[in-house]
């Protein structure tokens, strides 16, 4: 149902205080407006000060509470930009960074105009000359490989139009995985592409959105870095942001502002929010050289990431054979194990697991082993189970994060033959594999 029709049906006007209730939810607030992006969404200002986007339907009962108060909207004004500054394109895909605490059923609702980001953070205009485009309006858990292709095409287009750097605004839940996928899709990228998210919505007092965006822009304008990286808080304080490697970063906390950390690696650089200075930690990063922009954005869709747990069944492995998957990354235990032996009377079913894995490998499916530990790497020559798996044709994934191995394998199978993918999966292509894993206190 269209929100304007809903307003007309119930004789409602902007600013009215109403209570909306259906079988699942209840909202009390002042009417702000109909969403510009989704005509079925009615925006309310709650007593808490937050905004909520409510998808209206015939099932809502509406009660007028009498009070009327016109709610101020984010000012739409012409933003004066300095053409002498570096050209930076912001590509929006949704997520918390692209919200102004618009809530739907108690959670952040990602409905936000691209121009609003610059209006909300005018300090960005002192750093660069920005253009902004909405590529998608979605949470990052909705990502598919097709979205990486679309985003890569937008990055290429922005580069051709003269952008000296790209900021990709994205929801944080799968941002690290998306950055890894983009690092493979952009085989040669002569400009910086920085993924930026926010753990707190942009009109919360504790929001990290502004600092993350500003530090990303400062990094783009003040360094010679090229390629894909992420920019997020380095600590819970508003002091520095870390520029993190695209293929070695993991979100390690559900809500902390410093949730993103480099695993088996270090940040590329730190950006001081107060001084705006950049301190490089890595010295061997890719640099801008004015070279060609080359992308290979094709990913094989029939690739899976499969986690080993206790109480496994052979049918779980047989599924990928039956469904003709071309690649499977196993997130194994410890140094790279999976159940397959029969040590006692309760494990006889495990005798069927290794044959199921061999059947999968023999079908042409590339099977890669990673570890379920956050840090470290697989060593598949230590325990007999892992040795057996290698003999079955399972490929060790070295110290790749399982999610990175997953997108890498999908990318390899999308662009190379299976045997070539099997050979390349264990080679370092984008910084995803370390030569050795350092011991760190």
TAPETA-V728263 format. One record per helix or strand of 2 or more residues. SS is the DSSP state (H for helix, E for strand). FROM is the first residue (numbers start at 0). LEN is the number of residues. If there is no record, write none. Layout:
# TAPETA-V728263
ss=SS from=FROM len=LEN
ss=SS from=FROM len=LEN
This chain:
# TAPETA-V728263
ss=H from=2 len=7
ss=E from=15 len=6
ss=E from=25 len=9
ss=E from=40 len=6
ss=E from=50 len=5
ss=E from=60 len=8
ss=E from=86 len=6
ss=H from=95 len=3
ss=E from=101 len=3
ss=E from=106 len=3
ss=H from=113 len=7
ss=H from=121 len=5
ss=E from=128 len=6
ss=H from=139 len=3
ss=H from=144 len=16
ss=E from=164 len=5
ss=H from=174 len=11
ss=E from=191 len=5
ss=H from=208 len=14
ss=E from=226 len=7
ss=E from=239 len=6
ss=E from=248 len=3
ss=E from=259 len=3
ss=E from=268 len=4
ss=E from=277 len=3
ss=E from=302 len=5
ss=H from=313 len=9
ss=E from=326 len=7
ss=H from=347 len=15
ss=E from=365 len=6
ss=H from=383 len=9
ss=E from=394 len=2
ss=H from=401 len=14
ss=H from=417 len=7
